[in-house]
C-alpha cells in the first residue's frame, strides 16, 4: 500500500442492511453521500456534510456527484468457458449442451485458451459492475488455474471450481469419481483462501455424475465446510424426469443432492424452478441458496421462477446471469428479466429488492455478509459507480424521478453495461467507462 491509505468518494450512496421484503429500514440512501475507505476497506458511509469534516487533512476525495455508488454486483451462477458460445441457437437445454456447450468446453484443456478466455470474462464482468461471481470452469484442472490466476492479478473476490462429470457426457469431457475428487482436493489446497480466491465443488448436475462421484463430492464438502458447493437443479422438466429415472427411490431431484450431504450453508443451486414446497422448505432449513437465472430460463424456455413460493419458504435467494445460456453479463439486464418473470407468476419485485438480491442478498447466499455486499464498517470496498444519464433515454427518464424506487427501477429496466461508469475492487479502480464525449 502507498502511504496514503485513506480515500473518499462523494456521490449518492445506496446499500442494504436487510432484505427490503422483510424489513422497513432495510436500505441506506444518502443523496449527497461520502464513502470513506481505509486500506481498501469501508471506514464509513454516510452524509457528506457529516463525514467530510472528520477526514484527515489531505485525504483524496473523488467527486462522482450526479452519479450513484452501490456495492459491486455479485453474480451467483455463471460459466466462464461459455463466454464464447453465448447466444447459441438451440430448441432446448439438452440439445444446447450437446451441440454448443460440450464442444466449446473441450478447448479448455489448452492453458493459453483458458487464460485468454478468463481474462476477457473477468474484464467483461467488471465492465458490467460485477465484482464477485460464483463461477463454473470446465472439467480440466488447468481451466481452474487459469481462472484463479486471472482473478488474482485483478485482486477480485471470486469463487470457482472444476466441473465434475463422470457419465452422460462426451468422452473428451469425462473424469471419474476418483480423479475428479483428487483434482478437486488439489485445487482446494492450491487456491481456496489464497488472497481473495474461494473454491467451489462443482458437479455439473446430478445426471452427469454417478453415485460414486456424488459420494466423493459429499465427503469433500464435509471435509472442507468453508468451500462452496454449486450445481444445477430443477431447471427444466425433461431434466427433472431424467434425474428421477437415474436415481430411483429419491423423493425429488433436489433429494439426490441431499442424500450426499450437498445441501448445506455455502451450497448454491442454479435455477430451482420446478421444486415443490417440501424441496423449498428443505433448502431453507439447510441454508442452501437458490441462484435465480431469468435470462437463461427465458432463453431455453425452462420455466418461470416462483418468487412468492420461495419467499414463503424463507429460501436464500440471489440473481445470476448464467452466461452462456443467460444472454447478458449485465445484472441490470438480469433484473429487467427477473421483474418480468415475477410479473408472469403474479409477483411484484420492487427495484429496491432487486438491487438487494444482486448485492447483500447474494453476499448472504454466499455467507459473505461482513466481507462484501454492503458498506458496513470493515467490509471490503468493492463498489460501482452508476450513471443515471448513461444513455439519452435514461437521462430523460431519470431527470424527473420523484423517488429512489423510481430511479432504481429506471436503471434496472433501461440500463446495461453503459450505466457502469466505474468499478472498484478493494478501493482500486479496475474499470472505467470511456464515453463518446471523452473521445472528442
PyMOL commands that set and color helices and strands:
alter all, ss='L'
color gray80, all
select helices_A, chain A and resi 48-54+80-85+93-109+111-127+141-153+171-173+177-191+206-208+211-223+237-246+253-259+277-286+294-300+307-313+331-344+351-357+360-365+392-398+404-414+417-419+436-439
alter helices_A, ss='H'
color red, helices_A
select strands_A, chain A and resi 6-16+27-38+41-47+60-71+73-79+130-136+158-161+163-164+197-203+228-233+267-271+289-292+316-319+383-386+420-425+428-432
alter strands_A, ss='S'
color yellow, strands_A
deselect
rebuild
show_as cartoon
